[in-house]
Amino acid sequence: MNLEWKNVDIELVNKNKNRREKYVRLITNANGIVKAGSLCAIMGPSGSGKTTLIKGLVGRIPSGAKTKGDILVNGKARDYENWCKNIGYVDQDDCIYEKLTVLETVTYAARFRLKEQNINILKKVEDLLDELDILDISGSRMDSISGGERKRVMIAIELITEPNILFMDEPTSGLDSSTAFNFVKLMQTLSITHKMTVIFTIHQPSVETFSIFDQLILLSDSHTVFSGQAENAEEYFESYGLKKRELSTFPDFLAEVLKVKHKYRELPEHQAILTKMINDVEIKYHVPENMAISDQNEIAMSYIPNKRHIMILLNRKYKTNFSISKVLFSLVIIGLSFYSFILTAFGLLEKENSPKIITTYFIINQAVHDETFFKFANFVQIYGDKVSAVLKPSIFMQFLGILFAYSMIASTGVFSFEYKMVKRELGVATYSIGSYYFATFLFEIFFYLPFFILINIISAILQGSLIPWEFYLFVIFGLLAFIPVILFFGSLTKRTKTIYVIVSFLALTWAVPPVFYVRSRRFFTDQNCYPNIFFMLIGSIFPPLHFKALCVALSYKFSSQSSDILKENDSIRSTCDQLSANLYSYLYNSMAIWQILLLFVITTVFYVVFALVALTLRLKPEQRFKLSK
């Protein structure tokens, strides 16, 4: 693939408070051609625009930047899908999962990006690691290898798809001259072996390293000074009267001459010569300018979940998030909390206590009119537990949301720890944002399920009886209610402490029993008070409240259907029906189960959609493939 750029200007938003300008121009009228299969180096002093140019060629332009010009591949404009498939990009930052081994890191990349199922992925990865001379460290964790080895791993990740062009930003940064030479020599070998164009930035190479380059782009203060064959560069400079000193090397000479902002013995003369060289390059590549400036990035992201990608993401999350100490701590703390709560609740609602507890509960909450309550109290005195047992599960369900609300707050930080890695992978279309979200959603469900299994085991050991199966149904739906909300708030920002505080406060509204909203609604309605609207909104926007109300309503429905005394006595049934409705009708009187279920489904879907939108805004790669409008 031949790569060509013409009249490229790039201005970034000024973040330096000491400068008044809104924009800072980092690339000015850049031009160049890199032929297929070449090893091309972009050289220049610090601040000359090397990183900005290579990012512009890749398509990584920050949002809000002003750009102009054309970047063509084989004479045609780039498009997102084909461009991402045909290039690899190794940034200066090694965004990687530190807990994975070298082999696992490259293997996951291969599993994501290689669509052909008949490929022997392990063999392909091992052959690639061997070619990059890092097979011997394939079992080492990423946080234990050297900087040079990390660079090779990042290159392996990009080479797995056999790109036509490989871009690298400062790949030799931090390496000694000998290691840098070996690295560039390896890039030359890869370029020949894979018939691949390699374009990279480099600050000041040694003579030996410089001799490997096929093509050379020289930048000075955002301008292109030279673009052509590296072997012709020295002769080209001499033709303008710029010759290196006798004991100086040509790379050192270039590094000194291109530093126009620094002192140089013949600085005024050299500045004039550089200006002429820059003008000559612009004339050589000049194209009539009829292009409008662009300041808008493209959002080219897929939302469609891919089952294979979800499974791979789940597997990787297990590898990166799972630790024995973390799981044991969570199991002990949350499991014992749940067990203590359930033990206390069941103890309070024992046969000898339940009539008094239920009667007291209704008196405190004043959830019913006097006539209905006294009827119920009389029935309890006459029939005892036969009547109170019907409402016992509904009252129990009122409070269990407390444990859901606070035991899952830690999950709000689930997106933040891997923010950089996921953003990099989305930038090269490794998987869709939908696959990432649903993999995280499923992982959180699978992470919390063992806690509830432990509860059942402890219950069996200490009480001699297992918790009924209905409890697990309640747990699964509880996770479906709370996790979308937790993930939504986690998707809003990288500041996990801020989100913890916000969610901890909101958890109060999720922990409060539905009957609290019933009482508040009735009180403010009777007082003709506007806060009633607030409680209505709070009650309607959060799935956890709909879920708890649904559990209360279903608990009564199931217990009443199996109650003989309600079947035999219509008066008792009518009274209990009125009482139960006052336990969960939090938006208006006599809410039906299907209405609560509908609200639960709608709000849950909304939180999933909102989380996807928030993740898109946070994780969208800084991409722009058309520099002009």
GUKE-999457 format. One record per residue: residue in three letters; z, x, y of N, C-alpha, C in turn. Coordinates in steps of 0.1 Angstrom, whole numbers, plus 5000, padded with zeros to 4 digits. Layout:
ALAZXYZXYZXY;...
end
This chain:
MET500050084988500050005000500050095013;ASN499050075021498950145034499850065044;LEU500650135051501450075062501050125075;GLU500850035084500450065098501249985108;TRP501650045119502249975130501650015143;LYS501449915152500749935165501549875176;ASN501649945187502349905199503649835197;VAL504549895189505749835185506849865196;ASP507449765202508549775211509749705205;ILE510949765206512149705201513249725211;GLU513749615216514949615225516049545219;LEU517249605218518449545212519349495223;VAL520149395220521149345229522149465232;ASN522349485245523249595249524749565246;LYS525349645238526749625235527649725241;ASN527049815250527849915257528249855270;LYS529549835272530049775284529849865296;ASN529649995294529450085305528050075312;ARG527150005305525749985310525549845314;ARG524849825325524649685330523549615324;GLU522549685318521449615313521749525301;LYS521049415301521249315290520649365277;TYR519549445278518949495266518749645267;VAL518749715256518549855255517249885247;ARG516249955253515049975245515250095237;LEU515050085224515250185214513950235208;ILE512850155208511550195204510550145214;THR509750245219508750215229507350245224;ASN506550145224505050155220504850255208;ALA505550225198505450315186504150275178;ASN503550385173502350375165502350465154;GLY501750425143501650525131501050455119;ILE500550545110500050505097500550585086;VAL501050525075501450595064500550555052;LYS499950655046499050625035499750595022;ALA499150525013499750485000500050614992;GLY501250624986501650734978502150854985;SER502350844999502750955007504350965007;LEU504751085010506151115013506251135028;CYS506751035035506751045050508151055055;ALA508351155064509651165070509551125085;ILE510551055089510751015104511851105109;MET511451195118512351295124512651265139;GLY513751315143514051305157515551325159;PRO515951365171517451385174518151255174;SER519451265174520351145174519951055187;GLY519850925185519550835196518050825199;SER517250895191515750885194515150755189;GLY515850685180515250555175514850555161;LYS515250655153514850665139515250545131;THR516550515131517050405124516450275128;THR516350255141515750135146514250115142;LEU513550225142512150215137512050185123;ILE512850255114512650225100513150085096;LYS514150035104514649895101513549805106;GLY512849835117511849745122510649745112;LEU510349855105509349865095509749775083;VAL511049785079511549705068511549555071;GLY511849525084511949385088513349345091;ARG514249445093515649415096515849435111;ILE515649325118515849325132517049235136;PRO517949285144519149205147518749075155;SER519548975153519248845160519448865175;GLY518548815183518648825197517848945203;ALA517349035194516549145199515149105203;LYS514649175213513249145218512349245212;THR511249195205510249275198508849245202;LYS507949335200506549315203505749415194;GLY504649375190503749465182503349405169;ASP502549495161502049455148502549555138;ILE502949495126503149585115502349525103;LEU501349605098500349555089500549625075;VAL500249555065500249615051498849595046;ASN498149705043496749695039495949605049;GLY496249625062495549555072495949405074;LYS496949355067497349215068498849205073;ALA499149105079500549075084501449055072;ARG502749095073503649075063504148935061;ASP504448895049505148765047506348795038;TYR507348705040508748735034508648755019;GLU508048665012508148664997507448794991;ASN506248814995505448934990506049064995;TRP506549065007507149185013508349225005;CYS509249135003510549164996510249204981;LYS509249154975508949194962508349334961;ASN507749384971507049504971507749624977;ILE508849604983509549714989511049734984;GLY511549854986512949874984513549934996;TYR514849914999515449965011516850015008;VAL517050145011518350205010518950235023;ASP519950155027520550175040521550295041;GLN522050325053523050435054524350395047;ASP524650265048525950215043525750185028;ASP526650235020526550215005527350085002;CYS526749975004527449845001527349824986;ILE528549844979528449844964529849794959;TYR529849734947531049694941531749814935;GLU532849854941533549974937534049974923;LYS534449864918535049854904534049864893;LEU532749844896531749854886531449994883;THR530950024870530450154867529050174872;VAL528550294872527150314876526150234867;LEU526350234854525450164845525550014848;GLU526749964850526849814853526249774866;THR526349864876525849834889524249824889;VAL523649914882522149914881521749804872;THR522449784861522149674851522149534857;TYR523149514865523249384872522049364881;ALA521649464889520549454897519249424889;ALA519149484878517949464869517949324863;ARG519149274859519249144854518849034864;PHE519249054876518948964887517448964890;ARG516849084891515549094898514349104888;LEU514649134875513549144865513449004859;LYS512348934861512148804856511648794842;GLU510948904837510348904824511548914814;GLN511648824805512748814795512548914784;ASN511348964781511149044770511349194773;ILE511749224785512049364789513349414783;ASN513449534778514649594773515349654786;ILE516249574792516849614804517649734803;LEU518449744793519349854791518549984790;LYS517449984782516650104781515950144794;LYS515550044801514850064814515850124824;VAL517050074824518050124833518450274829;GLU518650294817519050434812517950534815;ASP516650494813515550584816515550614831;LEU515850514839515850534854516950624858;LEU518150604852519250694855519050834851;ASP518350844840517950984835516951044844;GLU516050974849515051024859515651064872;LEU516750994876517451034888518551134886;ASP518751174873519651274869521151234871;ILE521351104868522751054869523150974857;LEU522451004846522750934833524150984828;ASP524451104831525751164826526951094833;ILE526751034844527950964851527750814850;SER526950764840526750624839527950544836;GLY528950604830530250534827531250544837;SER530950624848531950644859531950524869;ARG533150484874533150384884532650434897;MET532050334905531450374917532350434927;ASP533650404927534550464936535050604933;SER534450654922534950784917533750894918;ILE532550854922531450944922531250994937;SER530451104938530251164951529251084959;GLY529151124972528151064981526751074977;GLY526351194972524951214968524651134956;GLU525651114947525451034935525350884938;ARG526150844948526050704952524650674958;LYS524150764965522750744971521750734960;ARG521850804949520950794938521150664931;VAL522350614930522550484924521850374932;MET522050384945521350284954519850294953;ILE519350414951517850424949517450364936;ALA518350384925518050324912517950174913;ILE518850114921518849974923517549924928;GLU517049994938515749954944514549984935;LEU514650094928513450134919513350044907;ILE514349964904514349884892513149784892;THR512749744904511649654905510249724907;GLU510349854907509049934909508349894922;PRO509049924933508349884946507249974950;ASN506349924958505250004963505650094974;ILE506650044982507150134993508650134992;LEU509250254993510650274993511050325007;PHE511950255014512450295027513950355025;MET514250465032515650515031516050565045;ASP517250525049517750565062518750675060;GLU518450795065519350905064519850935050;PRO518950945040519550965026520151095024;THR519851195032520451325030521651355039;SER522051245047523251265055524451295047;GLY525151405052526351445045526151545034;LEU524851575031524551665020524351805025;ASP524651905017524352045021522852065020;SER522352175025520952195026520352205012;SER521052275002520552284989520452144982;THR521452064983521451934977520451844984;ALA520251854997519251785004517851815000;PHE517651944997516351984993516051924979;ASN517051934970516851884956516651734957;PHE517251664966517151524967515751484972;VAL515251554982513851524988512851564977;LYS513051674970512151714959512051604949;LEU513251544946513251434936512451314941;MET512651284954511851174960510351204959;GLN509951324961508551364959508051334945;THR508851374936508551354921508451204919;LEU509451124924509350974922508150914928;SER507750964940506650914947505350934939;ILE505251054932504051084924504151004911;THR505251004904505450944891505250784892;HIS505850724902505750584904504650534913;LYS503750624918502650594927503250514938;MET504250564945505050484955505050564968;THR504950484979505150544992506650554995;VAL507050665000508450685003508550725018;ILE509250645026509450665040510950675043;PHE511350785049512850805051513050875065;THR514250855070514650925082515451045079;ILE515351145087516051265084516351335098;HIS517451395099517851455112517251595115;GLN517651685107517251825108517151895095;PRO515951885088515851945075515652095076;SER515852155064515652305063514152325062;VAL513752455063512252485061511752445048;GLU512552465037512152435023511952285022;THR512952205028512852065027511652015035;PHE511452065047510352025055508952045048;SER508852155040507552185034507152085024;ILE508151995019507751895009507051775015;PHE507351755028506851625034505251625034;ASP504751505031503351485033502951445047;GLN503651345052503451295065504651305074;LEU504451305087505651325096505451235108;ILE506551165112506651095124507751155132;LEU507451195144508351255153508651165165;LEU509951145167510451055178511251135188;SER511051095201511851155212512151045222;ASP513451015223513850915233513050785232;SER512950725220512350605216510750615216;HIS510150725219508750735219508250815207;THR507050785203506350865192505650985198;VAL506051105194505451225199504351275189;PHE504551255176503551295167503551205155;SER502351175150502251095137501051145130;GLY501251205118500151265111500651345099;GLN499751435094500151525083501151625087;ALA502251645079503351735083502851875084;GLU501851915076501352055076500652085089;ASN500151985096499452005108500352005121;ALA501551975119502451945131502652075139;GLU502852185133503052305140501852345149;GLU500752335143499452365150499252265161;TYR499652145159499452045169500352075181;PHE501552115179502452145190501952275198;GLU501452365190500852495196499652455205;SER498952355201497752315210498152265223;TYR499452225225499952175237500752285244;GLY500752405238501452515244502952525240;LEU503352455230504752455226504852535213;LYS505352655214505452745202506852775199;LYS507252785187508552825183508852975186;ARG510053005187510453145189510253225177;GLU510153345178509753435166510753425155;LEU512053415158513053405147513553265144;SER512853175150513253035148512352965138;THR512952865131512152795121511552675129;PHE510452615123509752505130510652385130;PRO511352345119512252225121513352245131;ASP513952365133514852395143514252385157;PHE513052435158512252425170512052275175;LEU511652195165511452055168512751985172;ALA513852015165515151955169515551995183;GLU515252115188515552155201514652095212;VAL513352095209512352045218512451895221;LEU512751825210512751675211514051625218;LYS515051715220516251675227516051675242;VAL515351575247514951575261516251555270;LYS517251505264518451465273519451585273;HIS519051695266519951805266519351925273;LYS520152025276519652145284518752225275;TYR517652275281516752355274516152455285;ARG515852575281515552675290514352645299;GLU513352575293512152535300512052385300;LEU513152315303513252165301512152095310;PRO512052115323511052045331509652055325;GLU509252175322507852195316507752125303;HIS508752135295508652075281508651915283;GLN509351865292509351725294507951675298;ALA507251745307505951715311504951715299;ILE505151815290504251835279504551715269;LEU505851685267506151575258505651445263;THR505651425276505151305281503651295279;LYS502951405280501451405277501251375262;MET502051435253501851415239502051265236;ILE503151215242503451065239502250985244;ASN501751015256500550935261499350945252;ASP499151065247497951095238498051015225;VAL499351005220499550925208499250775211;GLU499650725222499450585226497950555228;ILE497250655233495850635235495150635222;LYS495550725213494850735200494950605192;TYR496150535193496350415185496250285194;HIS495750305206495850195216495050065211;VAL495749955212495149825209495349735221;PRO494449655225494649565237495849485235;GLU496749475245497949405243497849265248;ASN497849175238497849035242498848955233;MET499949035231501048985223502248935231;ALA502848825227504048775234505248835228;ILE506248855236507548905230508248795222;SER508848845211509548755202511048795202;ASP511948695203513348715202514048625192;GLN513248575182513748485172513648545158;ASN514648545150514648585136514248475127;GLU513848505115513348405106514548385095;ILE514748255092515648225081514848195069;ALA514748295060513948285048514848295036;MET515548195034516548195023516348075014;SER516548095001516447984991517747924989;TYR517847784987519047714984519047674970;ILE517947674963517847624949518647704940;PRO519647654933520447734923519547764911;ASN519747884906519147934894520147954883;LYS520047884872521047884861521348034856;ARG520248104854520348244850521148334860;HIS520848314872521548394883522948354884;ILE523248224882524648174883525448244872;MET524848244860525648304848525848454851;ILE524848524856524948674859526048694870;LEU526048604880527048614891528448594885;LEU528548494877529848464871530348584863;ASN529448644855529848764847530248874856;ARG529548894867529949004876531248974883;LYS531448854887532748814894533948844884;TYR533748814872534748844862535048994862;LYS533949074862534149214861534849274874;THR534549214885535049274898536349214903;ASN536649084898537849014903538949014893;PHE538649034880539649014870540449144869;SER541749124869542749234865543949164859;ILE544449234849545549184841546749154850;SER547049244859548249224868548049104877;LYS546849094883546548974892546748844884;VAL546148834872546148714865547548684860;LEU548348784855549648754851550548714862;PHE550448774874551248734885550948584889;SER549648554889549248414893549748314883;LEU549548354870549948264859551448234860;VAL552248344862553748324862554148244874;ILE553648284886554148214899553648064899;ILE552348044897551847904898552247824886;GLY552147884875552547814862553947764862;LEU554947854866556347814867556547714878;SER555847724889555947624900555547484895;PHE554447484888553947354883554947294872;TYR555347384864556247344853557647294859;SER558147364869559447324875559247184881;PHE558147164888557847034895557746924885;ILE557046944874556846844864558146814857;LEU558846914854560146894847561046814856;THR561146844869561946764878561546624879;ALA560146604881559646474883559846384871;PHE559646434859559846364847561346334845;GLY562246424849563646404848564146294857;LEU563546284869563946174878563446044873;LEU562346044866561745914862562045884848;GLU563145934843563645894829563945744829;LYS564045694817564345544816565545504824;GLU566645574823567845534829567845544845;ASN566945634850566845654864565745584871;SER564645554864563445514870563545384878;PRO564345284874564445154882565045184895;LYS566145264896566745304908565845384917;ILE565145484911564245574919563145494925;ILE562545404917561345324922561845234933;THR562945164931563445074942563745154955;THR564445264953564845344965563545394972;TYR562545434964561245484970560645374979;PHE560645254974559945144982560845114995;ILE562145124993563045095005562745195016;ILE562745325012562545435022561245425029;ASN560145395021558845395027558545265034;GLN559345155031559145025036557644985035;ALA557145005023555644995021555244845019;VAL556244765017555944625014556744525022;HIS556244405022556944295029558244265021;ASP559244205028560544175022560344085010;GLU559643985011559443885000558943954987;THR557944034989557344094977558344194971;PHE558944274980559944374975561044304967;PHE561644204972562844134966562344074952;LYS561144024952560643974939560644084929;PHE560144204933560044314924561444364920;ALA562344374930563744414927564444324917;ASN564144194918564744094908564144124894;PHE562844144894562244174881562744294874;VAL563044404882563544524877564944504871;GLN565744424878567144394874567044314860;ILE566144224859566044144847565444214836;TYR564244284838563544344827563644494826;GLY564244554836564544704836563344784835;ASP563344884826562244984825560944924821;LYS560844804815559644744812558744714824;VAL559444684835558644664848558444804855;SER559544874857559445004864558545104858;ALA558345094845557445194838556045174842;VAL555645054847554245034851553945114864;LEU554945124873554645194885555045344885;LYS555745384875556245514874555145624875;PRO554045614868552945714869552345714883;SER552245604889551645604903552545674913;ILE553845664912554745734921554745884918;PHE554645914905554546054901553346124907;MET552246054907550946104912550946124927;GLN551846054934551946064948552246214953;PHE552946284945553446414949552846534943;LEU552046514933551446634926550446714935;GLY549946654945548946724954549546834961;ILE550846834963551546944970551247084963;LEU551247084950551047204943549647254943;PHE548647154943547247194945547047254958;ALA547647194969547347234982547747374985;TYR548847414980549347554984549147654973;SER548847614961548547724951547147774952;MET546247714959544847754960544447814973;ILE545447834982545047884996544448024995;ALA544848104985544348234984542848234982;SER542348134977540848124974540048114987;THR540648104998539848095011539248235014;GLY539748345008539248475011538248515000;VAL537748424992536948464981535548514985;PHE535048474997533748525002533848655010;SER535048675016535148785025535048925019;PHE535648945007535749075002534349124997;GLU533449044995532049084990530949055000;TYR531449035013530448985023529249085024;LYS529549215026528449305028527549325016;MET528149325004527249334992526349214990;VAL526949094992526148974990525048965001;LYS525349005013524348995024523249095021;ARG523549215016522449305012521549245001;GLU522149184991521449134980520549014984;LEU521148924993520348814998519148865006;GLY519348975013518249035021517049075014;VAL517249105001516049144992515749034982;ALA516148914985515948794977516348814962;THR517548874960518048894947518348764940;TYR518948674947519348534942519448444954;SER519548314952519648224963521048204968;ILE521148144980522548114985523148004977;GLY522347914971522847814963523447864950;SER522747964944523248024931524648094934;TYR524748164946525948234949527148134951;TYR526848024958527947934961528447864948;PHE527547824940527947754928528547844917;ALA528147974917528848064909530248084913;THR530448094926531848114932532647984929;PHE532047874930532747744927533147734913;LEU532347774904532647764889533647874886;PHE533547994892534548094889535948054893;GLU536047984905537347944909537947834900;ILE537147744895537547654885538047724872;PHE537247814867537647884855538847974857;PHE539048014870540248104872541548024872;TYR541547894877542747814878543047744865;LEU542047714856542347634844543347704835;PRO543447834833544447894825545847864829;PHE546047844842547347804847547847674841;PHE546947584840547447454835547547454820;ILE546747534813546947554799548347614796;LEU548747704805550047764803551147664805;ILE550947574814551947464816552147384804;ASN551047354797551147274785551847354774;ILE551647484773552247564763553747574766;ILE554147594778555547604782556247474779;SER555547364783556047224780556347204765;ALA555347254757555547234742556747314737;ILE556947434743558047524738559347464742;LEU559447434755560747394761561147244759;GLN560147164759560447014757560146964744;GLY559347034736558946994723557846884723;SER557146874735556046774736555046824746;LEU553746794742552646844751552446734762;ILE551946784773551546694784550346614780;PRO550346484783549246404778547846454783;TRP546846414776545446464779545046414793;GLU545546304797545146254811545546354822;PHE546546434819546946534829545846634832;TYR545146674821544046774822542846714829;LEU542646584827541546514835541946514849;PHE543146484852543646494866543446634872;VAL543746734864543646874869542146904872;ILE541246874863539846904865539346834878;PHE539646714880539146644892539946694904;GLY541146734902541846794913541146924918;LEU540747004909540047124913538647094920;LEU538046984915536746944921537046894935;ALA538246844938538546784951538946894961;PHE539746994956540347094965539447214967;ILE538747264957537947384958536847374969;PRO536047264969535047254980535547264994;VAL536747214996537347215009537847365012;ILE538447425002538947555004537747655006;LEU536747634998535547725000534847705013;PHE534847585018534247555031534947635042;PHE536247635042537047705053536847855050;GLY536747895038536548035035535148085039;SER534247995041532848035044532648045060;LEU533748005067533548005082533648135089;THR534448225083534648355090535148465080;LYS535048585084535548695076536948725079;ARG537548665089538948685092539848595083;THR540248655072540948585062542348545066;LYS542948625075544348585079544248465088;THR543248455096543148335105542948215097;ILE542048225087541748105078543048065070;TYR543748165065545048135058545948055066;VAL546048085079546948015088546447865090;ILE545147855092544547725095544647635082;VAL544347695071544347615058545847585054;SER546747675057548147645054548647525062;PHE548147515075548547405083547847275078;LEU546547285074545847165069546447125056;ALA546947215048547447185035548547075036;LEU549247075048550246975049549746835048;THR548546815054547846685054547446655040;TRP547146755032546646735018547846715008;ALA549046765012550146755004550946625006;VAL550846565018551546445021551046335011;PRO551946255005551546144996550646035004;PRO549745974997548945865003549745755010;VAL550945725004551745625010552145655024;PHE552245785028552545825041551445775051;TYR550245785047549145735055549145585056;VAL549545515045549645375045550645325055;ARG551845395055552845355065552445385079;SER551845505081551445545095550345445100;ARG549445415092548345315096548945185100;ARG549845135092550445005095551345005107;PHE552045115109552945125120552145125133;PHE551145215134550345225146549445105149;THR549045045138548244915140549144815146;ASP550344805141551244705146551644735161;GLN551644855164552044895178550744905187;ASN549544875181548344885189548245025195;CYS548445125187548545265192547245345188;TYR546745425197545545505194545745615183;PRO546945665181547045765170546645715157;ASN546545575156546045515143544645575140;ILE543845595150542445645148542545785142;PHE543545865147543645995142544045995127;PHE544945915123545345905109544145855101;MET543445765106542245715099541245825097;LEU541045915107540146025106540646125096;ILE541846165097542446255088542346205073;GLY542546075072542546025058541146015053;SER540146015061538745995056537946125055;ILE538346235061537446355061537846455050;PHE538946435043539346535033539346475019;PRO538546525010538546484996539846484989;PRO540746584992542046584985542846444986;LEU542846384998543546265000542846154992;HIS541546144992540846044984541146064969;PHE541246194965541546224951542846174947;LYS543946204955545246164952545346004952;ALA544745944961544745794961544045734949;LEU543045804945542245754933543145774921;CYS543845884920544745904908545845804908;VAL546445774920547445674920546945534916;ALA545745504921545145374917544845364902;LEU544245474897543945474883545145474874;SER546145544878547445544870547945414869;TYR548045334880548545194879547645114870;LYS546345124872545345044864545545064849;PHE545645194845545845224831547145174825;SER548245194833549545164829549745004828;SER549144934838549244794838548444724827;GLN547344784823546544734812547244744798;SER548144844797548844864785550244804785;SER550544734796551944674797551944534792;ASP552744514782552844374776553444274785;ILE554444324793555144224802554244174813;LEU553344254817552344214828551344114822;LYS551044134809550044044802550743904800;GLU552043904798552743784795553143704808;ASN553343774819553943714831553043744843;ASP552243634847551343654858552043684871;SER553243624873554043644885554443794887;ILE554843854876555144004876553944084879;ARG552844044873551544124875551144114889;SER551243994895550843974909551644054919;THR553044054916553944134924553644284923;CYS553444334911553144474909551844514914;ASP550844424914549544454920549644474935;GLN550444394941550644404956551344534959;LEU552344564951553144694953552244814952;SER551444814941550544934938549544954949;ALA548944844954547944854965548544914977;ASN549844894979550444964991550745104989;LEU550545154977550745304974549445384977;TYR548245314978547045394980546045334990;SER546345224996545445165006545645235019;TYR545145355021545545435032544545415044;LEU543445355042542445335053542545185058;TYR542645095049542744955052543344885040;ASN543744755042544544685032543644665019;SER544244675008543644644995542344714993;MET542444844993541244924990540944924975;ALA539644904972539244904958539045044952;ILE539145064939539045194933537645244936;TRP536645164935535245214937535045264951;GLN535745204961535645244974536245384976;ILE537345404970538045534971537145644964;LEU536645604953535745704945534545734953;LEU533945634960532745664968533045754980;LEU534245734986534645824997534845964992;PHE535445974980535646104974534346184972;VAL533446114966532146174963531346214975;ILE531346124985530646154998531246275005;THR532546275007533146385014533046515007;THR533146514993533046634986531646694987;VAL530546604987529246654988529046715002;PHE529646645012529546695026530146835027;TYR531246855021531946995022531047095015;VAL530447065004529547154997528347195006;VAL527747095012526647115021527047195033;PHE528147155039528647235051528947375048;ALA529547405036529847535032528547615030;LEU527547555024526247625023525647665036;VAL525747565046525247595059525947715066;ALA527347705065528147815070527847945064;LEU527747945051527348075044526048125048;THR525048035050523748075055523848145069;LEU524648085078524748145091525448285090;ARG526448295081527148425080526348525072;LEU525648485062525048585053523548605055;LYS523048525064521548535065521248685070;PRO520248745063519848885066519148885080;GLU519348995087518649005100517149045097;GLN516348945096514948965092514048905102;ARG512948995105511948945114510649025109;PHE509648945105508449005100507248995110;LYS507448915119506448905130507048945143;LEU506749055148507349115160506949045172;SER505748985172505248905184505048765180;LYS505148675190504948535188503448505186;
end
